[in-house]
Amino acid sequence: MKVIIVGGVAGGASAAARLRRLDENAEIILFEKGEYISFANCGLPYYIGGVIKEKDKLLVQTPEDMSRRFNIDVRTKSEVISIVPDKKEVIVRDLTNNEEYSETYDKLILSPGAEPIKPDIPGVDDSRVFTLRNIPDTYRIKDYIDQHKPRRAVVVGGGFIGIEVAENLHARGINVTIVELADHIMGQIDYEMAAIVHNHLHSKNVELYLKDGVNAIQPVNDHLAVVLNSGKSIDTDMVVMGIGVKPDIKLAKDAGLAIGARGGIKVDQYMRTSDPNIYAVGDAVEVKDFISGQNAVIPLAGPANKQGRIAADNIAGRSSIYEGTQGTSIAKVFDMTVAATGNNERQLGRSGIKYQKSIIHPNSHASYYPDALPISIKLIFSPDDGRILGAQAVGYEGVDKRIDVIATAIRAGMTVYDLEKLELAYAPPYSSAKDPVNMAGFVAA
Ligand code: FAD
């Protein structure tokens, strides 16, 4: 069997490794248009901030390692420019010499990811305006900072990438302003939880403009002026655009594969596209929202890795099903941690799902043991049967643990009554005899 994989990072590399484990004899060719495969997207902001110091650390696996370890034909700087489904063939452009050639497949896996949205506003093409998706983007931003020592930066978009970038620019001594169109940053959480994060950002001297968008970016003398919809103008030395990503569907669309209403490649529960010989995974596809059952695009690394593995399982003849994405996510925001799982109020409202909510602010561990700090937990659940629909947590320590426990409870179809019963690890430095997750259950039930 000959399998071609397009895209060599989260979904693509996972699919390749899994396929090799399941089938020693398959011919596997992995095409990646960039220079690197299997790099740590999620670590990129921290290289800019100097938290991750060595470039090599961003490379989880080099093409050579992957070839040697898994016997995979890894071809970097090779862009798949079209698919010919009738002939089961892809056309590849070798970016080192611009030559094109074709390669046939028995099965094809697409994992081309998502592309940053670049708004159609004047000035966005200035060399001091950046987006962050891959290693070259990261070097561009870091080199710019190293060479030009900017004093001010505007981050457009308060999603988790924007916020991580803001923190890392701040770590480089840059005064950061965040501009966000919505009434709060971090769209995965609701306003009242985000308000805690807004305060934290203010305490770090990060300026926030909410309910305002960017109208234009204009060069003024040696700097830029970011002009907002409200008319406010912010002087800055650089801009990072982080207003979200959209599925990269070009190849799939040109090949006539079905595209869903949310703009991602349509796949079934086996991660198979409308062509039975072509699978698609990761940020490029539409998934089922685990809570609402509706189609959604949810660009996250964990789901991309799992879907890559599932596509490989099915190609190797092991029936494996993707049950949906619940959007479990977490981000470090300076000293705080912000995490969420399941649906928030906005998403539930949009789907017309009835819900009830409770918010508690217990200490992260026993209050008599030093350094206990509050953790705010919002639980959203069904008023009919108590099924957990979503949770958000904001605090300093132990946020990750609580959200992961609730994320697991959601997967298991548990209710707020079940949270009361969970027996969770306790000693004073870590928790309380009634863990915050139990408390969330007590208050909600
Ligand atoms: P990618 O990992 O983006 O890989 C797609 C690859 O396909 C790219 O390398 C691209 O060059 C290649 N490609 C595209 N088209 C072609 C073609 N025609 N031919 C050949 N190659 C092609 N997620 C989290 O869950 N947690 C985080 O903390 C987190 N932090 C992030 C921070 C940043 C700065 C970024 C950019 C993303 C972050 N993400 C995070 C999101 C996560 O990285 C993605 O969800 C995940 O990488 C998606 O995997 P993928 O395989 O679909 O796409």
Residues whose N, C-alpha, C, O or C-beta is under 5 A from the ligand:
A	BS01	FAD	V6 G7 G8 V9 A10 G11 G12 F31 E32 K33 G34 N41 C42 L44 P45 S78 E79 V80 S111 P112 G113 A114 L132 R133 I161 V281 G282 D283 A284 P299 L300 A301 G302 A304 I330
